[in-house]
């Protein structure tokens, strides 16, 4: 087995798998606590899926670990390689605006979504509330079956326990302030 280079990153999927196995948790345990399919969880652990912030928060809660354990690596990668990272996360990039809030219920992020792009998959959900403020661009936020169209300086506050999905419907990148309250 090759040695890990100094300063190299441990993929988030490996961290999740390690935490899951250390606690003797099964995929079924995590699936029941998060609502994600076992196939999706396996793909995350194998590095085939790179989950967004809300998903990582849910997985961390199910694993009973501090979310910063999973988020720190993603933030560092993004600072070094924003364009590559954006492509790897389905045209979605984020940076934490609340460093040191690992053990807090409230977390804030600056999110960018490439022009005319959306998250892949069926949508995200996590316990708590979410607030989205559009800094630039035009987006759609689908909360359940309801579509909200937001442009610069508009906001939305919703129950993040309901499946939701963001989509940039503009011709330029959208920049957002996203605040998540996780119970």
C-alpha positions, 0 to 999 in steps of 0.5 A: 500500500503506497504511503500518503504524502505529507500534506496530502488529503484524505478523501472525505469518503474514506473519513466517513467509512473509517468513522462508520466502521470504528463505531460498528455502524452499517450502511443500513444504520446511516441510511435510516438516520439520513434517508440516503440510499445505501447505494448513494452512501457506498458511492460517497465512501468509494469517492464516486459521489462528492456530497454537498455541505447539507449532505455532509452535515447529515452524515456527520450527525448520523456518525455522531462526529463533528462535521468539521472532520468532514468539511475541513478537507473540502474547504482546503481543496476548494481554496487550492483548486476552485475550478476543479472542485466545482466540477467535481461537486456538480457545479457547486462550490462553497467556503465556510464563513463561520470558522470555529463553529464546528460544535455550533448549530448555525453554520454559514457558507458562501456558495457559487453555482455555475451558470445554467447548472443544478445539483445532480440527484433527487435533492437534499434535506437535513434537519433544521432550517436554511436561509439563502440570500442571493449575492449575484445571479438568478436561481431557483430553489425547489422546496418539495414541489414548490419552485422559488425564483430568486434574483440578486438581493432576494432571500428565502428561509425554509424548513431544510428537512424538506427535500430541496434543490438549487439551480442556477437559471441565469447566464452567469455564475450565481453567488449565494450566502447560505445559512444552515441551522442544524438541530 
